[in-house]
């Protein structure tokens, strides 16, 4: 019996032990079994010195939280204003945040350390949003603040991460040489807010800071500035509301800010009731509202005889307004006249590529060469004598923005040389931005690969797909400059039912404008025709099918290469597949550029305007469109960025207020009043 009872006791004890372990496991793993997730951010329990202290003299700060914390992306998130020469050392130890200052603090200055959302709890990473530690080295905290938005001058889109900088001085060299006194960083919507400012007038800038040193010292950094100084201010605003009398319910009924009472009073301990960030709710014996709550953040409800009555009573809500709040800063990247060659290459024996850092206005180009077999021609400074050459030794092809050039060697003897030397004459600019002619002499080497090319390098491509748009030209392009065109080897057919009809056409080279290569024009007297681009000139009928076939011998390069048989087949669209937008511009008082923009930010139409009036954009594909208007202050037909040291702002850009959705066979009529 004893043995049996003993075994029973052992079994019960083991079972109880297992149950206790299971209960502990349940209690210790609530998160695994559906327990509530911690969504509460850390809370400050105490700070030493206290936050918002005055007469601050400490070198270290310790802030204790109610839970373990950590820092995430502190380098990107932390904003210190005023800017310190050397950033403080900041670390976390358990529940404590430690700040050690390495720079001397300025006297009588309010400092703000804004952590953004960098401080989070350890377990769930709940952020302490916009946590700030503020202190003053003087006997008072500066409280002024300003706000605004940073956007790009070229498209009016918000700029995130721009450093908004404030200086209590007014000299042009400030952003180039001096750290800002106050600093803020724009958010994803471009908004910024500079707080705890001392009274006075300030110079304000926004900087897209490439090297993160808060100085405007990089050519590719974007800057924004105002022509006038900013003066922060504060105003006391009092909202007076007299509720109308409700004769049916013996009370007062209001909408939004109006009160409803039922023969009762709102009792207060003091003559004024202060309810910051709270809700004031009463029932039957106090203040009631119809399906609403009365919110009075940071305001003062003043009552008469320590109670609020509705018989000719007045609700007064004083508040502070800090300004200005609507500062607009438009960033731009300067185009500096600092010209130089940035890269060179010779990818083929007959092709040389040169890239400049900025667009050129003109170029003087000469070729130096010598005959290795002749002792007399070993002088590499001997200029090429065009009189001894049967034609141009080279031709030039420019990029659309005039900042790169392809030099095609059209003399086959020269193209076979391992080394060619060119002299480039162009304009540089001195420190005062005055033009200064310079020359660069560059050697280009080429070694032919031993690999045999199976594919014909002389290729023809076209801008025509399966469908030809009515408002596009039919263009073809060759891989090498074309010397000869023989249209007898080109056939244009129109298909109708099962029949093919031969169509007449012209094949003309595209022209090049707005640039001069002096050596080509002056020495050879050539007109500026494109080397590789041609257009098929003819009327293509809507809703008709065509084919363009180029047989071998149609086009011949300067090196004697000719094309293989190449065929392009397509159908021409019909007018009912397109739409039209007519826009009437009102109150335009200066020269402007009107651009029609599609949903991919492509410019699909452009007009130069000098006065108000109507413009029509036809043969548009169905889709979404909007308009952009550039106020062309220098009348050069393009948008120009500003120049900070010359006090020139970027040209103003105005966006149409709505997006237009155009459908096929539609005509939209829009009106744009620039004064609205």
JOJO-V457418 format. One record per residue. N is the residue number from 0. OMEGA is omega in radians with two decimals (999 if undefined). D_CENTER is the distance of its C-alpha to the mean C-alpha in Angstrom with 2 decimals. Layout:
# JOJO-V457418
n: [N | N]
omega: [OMEGA | OMEGA]
d_center: [D_CENTER | D_CENTER]
This chain:
# JOJO-V457418
n: [0 | 1 | 2 | 3 | 4 | 5 | 6 | 7 | 8 | 9 | 10 | 11 | 12 | 13 | 14 | 15 | 16 | 17 | 18 | 19 | 20 | 21 | 22 | 23 | 24 | 25 | 26 | 27 | 28 | 29 | 30 | 31 | 32 | 33 | 34 | 35 | 36 | 37 | 38 | 39 | 40 | 41 | 42 | 43 | 44 | 45 | 46 | 47 | 48 | 49 | 50 | 51 | 52 | 53 | 54 | 55 | 56 | 57 | 58 | 59 | 60 | 61 | 62 | 63 | 64 | 65 | 66 | 67 | 68 | 69 | 70 | 71 | 72 | 73 | 74 | 75 | 76 | 77 | 78 | 79 | 80 | 81 | 82 | 83 | 84 | 85 | 86 | 87 | 88 | 89 | 90 | 91 | 92 | 93 | 94 | 95 | 96 | 97 | 98 | 99 | 100 | 101 | 102 | 103 | 104 | 105 | 106 | 107 | 108 | 109 | 110 | 111 | 112 | 113 | 114 | 115 | 116 | 117 | 118 | 119 | 120 | 121 | 122 | 123 | 124 | 125 | 126 | 127 | 128 | 129 | 130 | 131 | 132 | 133 | 134 | 135 | 136 | 137 | 138 | 139 | 140 | 141 | 142 | 143 | 144 | 145 | 146 | 147 | 148 | 149 | 150 | 151 | 152 | 153 | 154 | 155 | 156 | 157 | 158 | 159 | 160 | 161 | 162 | 163 | 164 | 165 | 166 | 167 | 168 | 169 | 170 | 171 | 172 | 173 | 174 | 175 | 176 | 177 | 178 | 179 | 180 | 181 | 182 | 183 | 184 | 185 | 186 | 187 | 188 | 189 | 190 | 191 | 192 | 193 | 194 | 195 | 196 | 197 | 198 | 199 | 200 | 201 | 202 | 203 | 204 | 205 | 206 | 207 | 208 | 209 | 210 | 211 | 212 | 213 | 214 | 215 | 216 | 217 | 218 | 219 | 220 | 221 | 222 | 223 | 224 | 225 | 226 | 227 | 228 | 229 | 230 | 231 | 232 | 233 | 234 | 235 | 236 | 237 | 238 | 239 | 240 | 241 | 242 | 243 | 244 | 245 | 246 | 247 | 248 | 249 | 250 | 251 | 252 | 253 | 254 | 255 | 256 | 257 | 258 | 259 | 260 | 261 | 262 | 263 | 264 | 265 | 266 | 267 | 268 | 269 | 270 | 271 | 272 | 273 | 274 | 275 | 276 | 277 | 278 | 279 | 280 | 281 | 282 | 283 | 284 | 285 | 286 | 287 | 288 | 289 | 290 | 291 | 292 | 293 | 294 | 295 | 296 | 297 | 298 | 299 | 300 | 301 | 302 | 303 | 304 | 305 | 306 | 307 | 308 | 309 | 310 | 311 | 312 | 313 | 314 | 315 | 316 | 317 | 318 | 319 | 320 | 321 | 322 | 323 | 324 | 325 | 326 | 327 | 328 | 329 | 330 | 331 | 332 | 333 | 334 | 335 | 336 | 337 | 338 | 339 | 340 | 341 | 342 | 343 | 344 | 345 | 346 | 347 | 348 | 349 | 350 | 351 | 352 | 353 | 354 | 355 | 356 | 357 | 358 | 359 | 360 | 361 | 362 | 363 | 364 | 365 | 366 | 367 | 368 | 369 | 370 | 371 | 372 | 373 | 374 | 375 | 376 | 377 | 378 | 379 | 380 | 381 | 382 | 383 | 384 | 385 | 386 | 387 | 388 | 389 | 390 | 391 | 392 | 393 | 394 | 395 | 396 | 397 | 398 | 399 | 400 | 401 | 402 | 403 | 404 | 405 | 406 | 407 | 408 | 409 | 410 | 411 | 412 | 413 | 414 | 415 | 416 | 417 | 418 | 419 | 420 | 421 | 422 | 423 | 424 | 425 | 426 | 427 | 428 | 429 | 430 | 431 | 432 | 433 | 434 | 435 | 436 | 437 | 438 | 439 | 440 | 441 | 442 | 443 | 444 | 445 | 446 | 447 | 448 | 449 | 450 | 451 | 452 | 453 | 454 | 455 | 456 | 457 | 458 | 459 | 460 | 461 | 462 | 463 | 464 | 465 | 466 | 467 | 468 | 469 | 470 | 471 | 472 | 473 | 474 | 475 | 476 | 477 | 478 | 479 | 480 | 481 | 482 | 483 | 484 | 485 | 486 | 487 | 488 | 489 | 490 | 491 | 492 | 493 | 494 | 495 | 496 | 497 | 498 | 499 | 500 | 501 | 502 | 503 | 504 | 505 | 506 | 507 | 508 | 509 | 510 | 511 | 512 | 513 | 514 | 515 | 516 | 517 | 518 | 519 | 520 | 521 | 522 | 523 | 524 | 525 | 526 | 527 | 528 | 529 | 530 | 531 | 532 | 533 | 534 | 535 | 536 | 537 | 538 | 539 | 540 | 541 | 542 | 543 | 544 | 545 | 546 | 547 | 548 | 549 | 550 | 551 | 552 | 553 | 554 | 555 | 556 | 557 | 558 | 559 | 560 | 561 | 562 | 563 | 564 | 565 | 566 | 567 | 568 | 569 | 570 | 571 | 572 | 573 | 574 | 575 | 576 | 577 | 578 | 579 | 580 | 581 | 582 | 583 | 584 | 585 | 586 | 587 | 588 | 589 | 590 | 591 | 592 | 593 | 594 | 595 | 596 | 597 | 598 | 599 | 600 | 601 | 602 | 603 | 604 | 605 | 606 | 607 | 608 | 609 | 610 | 611 | 612 | 613 | 614 | 615 | 616 | 617 | 618 | 619 | 620 | 621 | 622 | 623 | 624 | 625 | 626 | 627 | 628 | 629 | 630 | 631 | 632 | 633 | 634 | 635 | 636 | 637 | 638 | 639 | 640 | 641 | 642 | 643 | 644 | 645 | 646 | 647 | 648 | 649 | 650 | 651 | 652 | 653 | 654 | 655 | 656 | 657 | 658 | 659 | 660 | 661 | 662 | 663 | 664 | 665 | 666 | 667 | 668 | 669 | 670 | 671 | 672 | 673 | 674 | 675]
omega: [3.13 | -3.13 | 3.13 | 3.13 | -3.14 | 3.12 | -3.14 | 3.11 | 3.12 | -3.13 | 3.13 | 3.14 | 3.13 | 3.13 | 3.11 | 3.13 | 3.12 | 3.11 | 3.13 | 3.09 | 3.13 | 3.12 | 3.10 | 3.12 | 3.10 | -3.10 | -3.08 | -3.09 | -3.14 | -3.11 | -3.14 | -3.07 | 3.04 | 3.09 | -3.11 | 3.11 | 3.12 | 3.12 | -3.09 | 3.10 | 3.11 | 3.13 | 3.12 | 3.07 | 3.08 | 3.10 | 3.08 | -0.08 | -3.11 | 3.02 | -3.11 | 3.09 | 2.99 | -3.09 | -3.07 | 3.14 | -3.04 | 3.03 | -3.12 | 3.09 | 3.07 | -3.13 | -3.11 | 3.13 | -3.10 | 3.12 | -3.14 | -3.06 | 3.06 | 3.14 | 3.10 | 3.10 | -3.09 | -3.10 | -3.12 | -3.00 | -3.00 | 3.07 | -3.13 | -3.14 | -0.04 | -3.11 | 3.10 | 3.12 | 3.11 | -3.09 | 3.13 | 3.06 | -3.06 | 3.13 | 3.12 | 3.02 | -3.13 | 3.14 | -3.03 | 3.01 | -3.08 | 3.13 | 3.12 | -3.11 | 3.12 | 3.11 | 3.05 | -3.14 | -3.13 | 3.14 | 3.08 | -3.10 | 3.07 | -3.12 | 3.08 | 3.01 | -3.10 | -3.08 | -3.08 | 3.06 | -3.10 | -3.10 | -3.08 | 3.07 | -2.97 | -2.99 | -3.02 | -3.13 | 3.03 | -3.05 | 2.94 | -3.01 | 3.04 | 3.07 | -3.12 | 2.95 | -3.02 | 3.07 | 3.13 | 3.05 | 3.06 | -3.08 | 3.08 | 3.09 | 3.04 | -3.00 | -3.12 | 3.13 | 3.09 | -3.11 | 3.12 | -3.08 | 3.06 | 3.11 | -3.12 | -3.12 | -3.05 | -3.13 | 3.12 | 3.11 | -3.13 | -3.14 | 3.11 | 3.05 | 3.10 | 3.07 | 3.10 | -2.92 | -3.08 | 3.13 | 3.10 | 3.14 | -3.11 | 3.05 | -3.04 | -3.04 | -3.01 | -3.05 | -3.13 | -2.97 | -2.96 | 3.05 | -3.10 | 3.07 | 3.10 | -3.03 | 2.99 | 3.13 | -3.13 | -3.14 | -3.06 | 3.09 | -3.12 | -3.08 | 3.03 | 3.13 | 3.09 | -3.05 | 3.07 | -3.13 | 3.01 | 3.12 | -3.12 | 3.12 | -2.99 | 2.94 | -3.06 | 3.11 | 2.88 | -3.05 | 2.95 | -2.86 | -3.06 | -3.07 | 2.98 | 3.09 | 3.11 | 3.05 | 3.11 | -3.00 | 3.11 | -3.07 | -3.08 | 3.09 | 3.10 | -3.09 | 2.99 | 3.13 | 3.03 | -3.14 | -3.10 | 3.11 | 3.09 | 3.09 | 3.11 | 3.14 | 3.07 | 3.12 | 3.04 | -3.10 | 3.12 | 3.13 | 3.12 | 3.13 | 3.08 | -3.11 | 3.08 | -3.09 | 3.09 | -3.04 | -3.10 | -3.07 | -3.13 | -3.13 | -3.11 | 3.10 | -3.13 | 3.06 | -3.12 | -3.05 | -3.11 | -3.03 | 3.04 | 3.12 | -3.12 | 3.12 | -3.13 | -3.12 | 2.99 | -3.06 | 3.09 | 3.10 | -3.14 | 3.10 | 3.13 | 3.11 | -3.11 | -3.07 | 3.12 | 3.04 | -3.12 | 3.11 | 3.11 | -3.09 | 3.05 | -3.14 | 3.06 | -3.06 | -3.11 | -3.09 | 3.12 | 3.08 | 3.10 | 3.10 | -3.13 | 3.10 | 3.07 | 3.14 | -3.14 | -3.14 | 3.05 | -3.13 | -3.07 | 3.06 | -3.13 | -3.13 | 3.14 | -3.10 | 3.10 | 3.06 | -3.13 | 3.06 | -3.09 | 3.11 | -3.13 | 3.12 | -3.04 | 3.05 | -3.10 | -3.11 | 3.11 | 3.11 | 3.14 | 3.08 | 3.13 | -3.12 | -0.02 | -3.10 | -3.01 | -3.14 | 3.11 | 3.11 | -3.10 | -3.10 | 3.06 | 3.06 | -3.08 | 2.97 | -3.07 | 3.12 | 3.09 | -2.97 | 3.02 | 3.10 | -3.07 | 3.11 | 3.11 | 3.12 | 3.01 | -3.04 | 3.08 | -3.14 | -3.06 | -3.12 | 3.08 | -3.13 | -3.14 | 3.14 | 3.06 | -3.11 | 3.10 | 3.10 | 3.13 | 3.03 | 3.08 | -3.12 | 2.98 | -3.01 | 3.12 | -3.14 | 3.03 | 3.08 | 3.12 | 3.12 | -3.07 | -3.11 | -3.09 | 3.13 | -3.09 | -3.07 | 3.14 | 3.10 | -3.07 | 3.12 | -3.14 | -3.12 | 3.07 | 3.12 | -3.07 | -3.11 | -3.11 | -3.06 | -3.11 | -3.12 | -3.13 | 3.12 | -3.12 | 3.06 | -3.04 | 3.08 | -3.05 | 2.99 | -3.06 | 3.14 | 2.98 | 3.11 | 3.04 | -3.08 | 2.97 | 3.13 | -3.14 | 3.11 | -3.07 | 3.07 | -3.05 | 3.12 | 3.11 | -3.11 | -3.13 | -3.10 | 3.12 | -3.04 | 3.07 | -3.11 | 3.11 | 3.05 | -3.13 | 3.07 | -3.10 | -3.08 | 2.89 | -3.11 | 3.11 | -3.07 | 3.10 | 3.12 | 3.02 | -3.12 | -3.13 | -3.10 | 3.13 | 3.05 | 3.04 | 3.10 | -3.02 | 3.08 | 3.12 | -3.12 | 3.10 | 3.04 | -3.11 | 3.14 | 3.14 | -3.14 | -3.14 | 3.12 | 3.12 | -3.07 | 3.08 | -3.09 | -3.13 | -3.05 | 3.11 | 3.07 | -3.11 | 3.05 | -3.09 | 3.01 | 3.10 | 3.12 | 3.10 | 3.10 | -3.09 | -3.07 | 3.14 | 3.08 | 3.08 | -3.06 | 2.98 | -3.09 | -3.14 | -3.11 | 3.08 | 3.12 | -3.11 | 3.14 | -3.06 | 3.05 | 3.12 | -3.06 | 3.09 | 3.10 | 3.12 | -3.09 | 3.05 | -3.11 | 2.99 | -3.10 | 3.07 | -3.01 | -3.14 | -3.06 | 3.06 | 3.13 | 3.12 | -3.07 | 3.06 | -3.12 | 2.96 | 3.05 | -3.03 | 3.08 | 3.01 | -3.14 | 3.10 | -3.11 | 2.99 | 3.05 | -3.11 | 2.93 | -2.92 | -3.07 | -3.12 | -3.08 | -3.03 | -3.05 | -3.03 | 3.11 | -3.11 | 2.99 | -3.07 | 3.07 | -3.12 | -3.05 | -2.97 | -3.07 | -3.13 | 3.14 | 3.07 | -3.07 | 3.05 | 3.08 | 3.07 | -3.06 | 3.10 | 3.08 | 3.12 | -3.14 | -3.10 | 2.95 | 3.06 | -3.11 | 3.05 | -3.14 | 3.13 | -3.11 | 3.13 | 3.14 | -3.13 | -3.13 | 3.10 | 3.11 | 3.11 | 3.10 | 3.08 | -3.02 | 2.90 | 3.10 | -3.09 | -3.08 | 3.07 | 3.12 | -3.08 | 3.05 | -3.11 | -3.14 | 3.09 | -3.06 | -3.12 | 3.06 | -3.06 | 3.06 | -3.11 | 3.05 | 3.05 | -3.14 | 3.12 | -3.13 | -3.14 | 3.07 | 2.99 | -3.03 | 3.12 | 3.13 | -3.08 | 3.07 | 3.11 | 3.14 | 3.02 | -3.02 | 3.09 | -3.04 | 3.12 | 3.13 | 3.05 | 3.06 | -3.10 | 3.10 | -3.07 | 3.08 | 3.03 | -3.04 | 3.06 | -3.13 | 3.09 | 3.13 | -3.08 | 3.06 | -3.10 | 3.07 | -3.06 | -3.13 | 3.12 | 3.07 | 3.05 | -3.11 | -3.11 | -3.09 | 2.96 | -3.10 | 3.04 | 3.13 | 3.12 | 3.08 | -2.97 | -3.01 | 3.13 | 3.03 | 3.13 | 3.04 | 3.11 | 3.06 | -3.13 | 3.04 | -3.12 | 3.05 | -3.02 | -3.06 | 3.08 | 3.12 | 3.13 | 3.08 | 3.02 | 3.13 | -3.04 | -3.13 | -3.14 | 3.13 | 3.07 | -2.96 | -3.10 | 3.09 | -3.10 | 3.08 | -3.07 | 3.09 | -3.13 | 3.10 | 3.09 | 2.98 | -3.12 | -3.13 | -3.06 | 3.08 | -3.09 | 3.10 | -3.06 | 3.11 | -3.12 | 999]
d_center: [89.10 | 87.53 | 85.70 | 84.40 | 83.20 | 81.58 | 79.58 | 78.54 | 77.35 | 75.36 | 73.70 | 72.78 | 71.38 | 69.20 | 67.95 | 67.09 | 65.31 | 63.14 | 62.34 | 61.28 | 58.99 | 57.39 | 56.94 | 55.30 | 53.00 | 52.08 | 51.45 | 49.44 | 47.19 | 46.19 | 42.62 | 44.07 | 46.30 | 44.14 | 44.07 | 41.43 | 38.16 | 37.16 | 34.11 | 34.82 | 32.64 | 34.56 | 36.49 | 37.39 | 41.18 | 41.55 | 39.97 | 41.80 | 41.22 | 40.32 | 36.78 | 36.47 | 39.36 | 40.41 | 42.26 | 40.41 | 42.00 | 41.41 | 39.90 | 39.26 | 38.13 | 39.22 | 37.79 | 39.74 | 38.41 | 40.50 | 39.40 | 38.14 | 34.49 | 31.93 | 28.62 | 25.52 | 22.51 | 23.92 | 22.25 | 18.73 | 19.94 | 22.48 | 21.71 | 24.77 | 25.32 | 26.90 | 25.59 | 28.47 | 29.34 | 29.99 | 28.56 | 31.33 | 32.73 | 32.04 | 33.87 | 35.32 | 39.04 | 40.05 | 39.41 | 38.69 | 35.55 | 36.54 | 34.72 | 36.23 | 35.11 | 35.26 | 34.41 | 36.74 | 35.69 | 35.66 | 38.44 | 38.03 | 34.41 | 32.78 | 30.68 | 28.23 | 27.37 | 24.73 | 24.72 | 22.17 | 23.32 | 24.44 | 28.11 | 29.59 | 33.12 | 34.67 | 35.79 | 33.15 | 30.11 | 29.97 | 27.50 | 28.64 | 25.63 | 24.64 | 27.83 | 28.49 | 31.40 | 32.19 | 35.06 | 36.39 | 38.45 | 40.12 | 42.33 | 39.68 | 36.17 | 33.68 | 32.23 | 30.04 | 26.40 | 23.47 | 20.26 | 17.26 | 13.57 | 10.53 | 7.97 | 6.22 | 9.43 | 8.69 | 7.90 | 8.67 | 6.25 | 6.97 | 5.83 | 8.13 | 10.57 | 10.67 | 14.37 | 15.95 | 19.14 | 22.40 | 25.35 | 28.84 | 29.33 | 28.29 | 28.21 | 25.71 | 25.91 | 24.83 | 21.30 | 22.60 | 25.72 | 25.94 | 24.55 | 23.51 | 26.19 | 24.04 | 20.77 | 18.44 | 15.21 | 12.71 | 12.88 | 10.91 | 11.34 | 10.35 | 14.15 | 16.19 | 19.97 | 22.14 | 25.69 | 29.14 | 28.87 | 32.01 | 33.03 | 32.22 | 29.68 | 26.45 | 23.89 | 20.34 | 17.17 | 13.68 | 12.77 | 10.18 | 13.42 | 13.77 | 17.46 | 17.55 | 20.37 | 19.05 | 19.90 | 18.12 | 19.84 | 17.57 | 16.84 | 13.32 | 12.38 | 10.30 | 12.61 | 13.44 | 17.09 | 19.68 | 22.79 | 25.06 | 26.03 | 25.36 | 28.58 | 28.44 | 31.21 | 32.87 | 34.91 | 37.54 | 37.33 | 40.30 | 40.29 | 43.81 | 44.82 | 48.38 | 49.01 | 51.28 | 54.68 | 55.30 | 58.97 | 59.23 | 58.11 | 59.36 | 55.82 | 52.49 | 49.71 | 46.18 | 42.86 | 39.76 | 41.12 | 44.82 | 47.44 | 50.38 | 53.47 | 56.84 | 59.41 | 57.95 | 56.44 | 53.50 | 55.28 | 53.65 | 55.04 | 53.63 | 53.43 | 49.67 | 47.86 | 44.49 | 42.41 | 39.00 | 36.73 | 39.74 | 41.44 | 44.75 | 47.00 | 50.72 | 53.25 | 56.50 | 57.32 | 54.04 | 50.98 | 50.14 | 47.33 | 47.30 | 45.03 | 42.60 | 42.04 | 42.02 | 39.11 | 39.45 | 36.86 | 37.59 | 39.96 | 43.67 | 46.06 | 49.08 | 52.33 | 55.77 | 58.69 | 56.34 | 55.60 | 53.36 | 55.37 | 54.30 | 57.09 | 55.37 | 53.17 | 49.75 | 46.69 | 44.78 | 41.35 | 40.21 | 36.64 | 34.46 | 31.34 | 29.04 | 26.86 | 24.93 | 22.60 | 20.36 | 18.73 | 15.60 | 13.52 | 11.20 | 9.42 | 10.06 | 11.25 | 14.96 | 16.96 | 20.14 | 23.41 | 24.30 | 25.63 | 27.03 | 27.64 | 25.46 | 27.23 | 30.34 | 32.05 | 35.08 | 34.50 | 37.56 | 40.75 | 39.92 | 36.16 | 34.33 | 30.55 | 29.04 | 25.40 | 24.51 | 21.55 | 21.03 | 22.43 | 26.17 | 28.28 | 31.51 | 33.24 | 36.85 | 37.68 | 41.07 | 42.61 | 45.11 | 47.51 | 51.05 | 53.78 | 54.50 | 58.04 | 58.96 | 59.69 | 59.06 | 55.46 | 54.27 | 52.74 | 48.99 | 48.41 | 50.27 | 48.06 | 48.12 | 50.80 | 49.60 | 53.17 | 54.26 | 51.60 | 52.07 | 48.47 | 45.01 | 44.49 | 40.77 | 38.20 | 34.51 | 31.54 | 28.18 | 24.67 | 23.05 | 20.92 | 24.04 | 22.92 | 25.18 | 28.77 | 31.16 | 34.79 | 37.32 | 40.80 | 43.13 | 46.34 | 47.40 | 49.52 | 46.61 | 44.37 | 47.00 | 46.79 | 45.28 | 43.90 | 42.51 | 41.57 | 39.29 | 38.85 | 35.52 | 35.76 | 32.66 | 31.42 | 29.96 | 29.37 | 31.22 | 30.10 | 30.59 | 28.48 | 31.68 | 32.12 | 34.25 | 35.57 | 35.64 | 36.85 | 35.89 | 38.52 | 37.33 | 39.50 | 38.42 | 40.47 | 40.94 | 43.21 | 43.99 | 43.85 | 47.13 | 45.60 | 46.86 | 44.40 | 45.65 | 42.99 | 43.25 | 40.35 | 40.55 | 38.42 | 37.45 | 34.41 | 33.44 | 30.55 | 32.94 | 32.78 | 35.40 | 34.49 | 34.05 | 31.96 | 33.89 | 31.29 | 30.82 | 33.12 | 34.96 | 33.90 | 35.14 | 34.02 | 36.13 | 35.33 | 37.42 | 38.29 | 40.91 | 44.04 | 46.27 | 45.77 | 48.79 | 48.22 | 51.63 | 50.00 | 47.27 | 48.03 | 46.21 | 47.76 | 47.32 | 48.49 | 50.48 | 52.22 | 53.90 | 54.20 | 52.15 | 52.16 | 51.40 | 49.00 | 48.91 | 45.71 | 44.40 | 42.12 | 40.40 | 38.05 | 34.66 | 34.45 | 32.13 | 31.35 | 29.78 | 30.74 | 33.96 | 35.35 | 38.45 | 40.63 | 40.36 | 40.95 | 43.55 | 45.50 | 45.51 | 44.88 | 42.63 | 40.50 | 36.85 | 36.94 | 34.56 | 36.24 | 35.13 | 33.86 | 36.38 | 36.56 | 39.36 | 40.54 | 42.36 | 42.16 | 41.17 | 42.69 | 40.70 | 41.72 | 43.45 | 43.29 | 43.28 | 43.48 | 42.93 | 44.90 | 44.94 | 48.09 | 48.74 | 49.23 | 46.89 | 44.49 | 45.47 | 43.39 | 44.48 | 45.70 | 47.93 | 45.92 | 46.04 | 44.30 | 45.53 | 46.10 | 42.75 | 42.49 | 39.74 | 40.67 | 38.75 | 39.25 | 38.02 | 36.29 | 37.90 | 36.72 | 36.91 | 34.04 | 31.66 | 30.72 | 30.30 | 28.08 | 29.55 | 27.67 | 29.41 | 27.49 | 29.31 | 29.44 | 27.54 | 29.00 | 27.21 | 26.08 | 22.96 | 21.17 | 21.05 | 18.92 | 19.59 | 16.69 | 17.65 | 16.37 | 14.55 | 12.61 | 15.41 | 17.21 | 20.76 | 22.42 | 22.34 | 24.81 | 25.55 | 26.96 | 29.26 | 30.54 | 30.41 | 31.60 | 31.06 | 29.19 | 29.94 | 27.81 | 30.24 | 30.59 | 27.32 | 27.03 | 27.08 | 23.71 | 21.01 | 19.80 | 18.32 | 18.38 | 16.28 | 18.31 | 17.63 | 20.26 | 21.47 | 23.13 | 24.47 | 25.53 | 24.24 | 22.76 | 19.14 | 16.10 | 16.43 | 14.31 | 16.40 | 18.79 | 19.37 | 22.97 | 23.92 | 22.68 | 20.71 | 17.76 | 15.14 | 16.70 | 16.30 | 14.62 | 16.26 | 15.48 | 18.58 | 19.33 | 20.14 | 19.73 | 22.82 | 24.56 | 26.83 | 29.84 | 32.25 | 34.87 | 33.19 | 32.73 | 30.37 | 31.00 | 28.28 | 28.46 | 25.71 | 27.02 | 24.66 | 26.72 | 25.96]
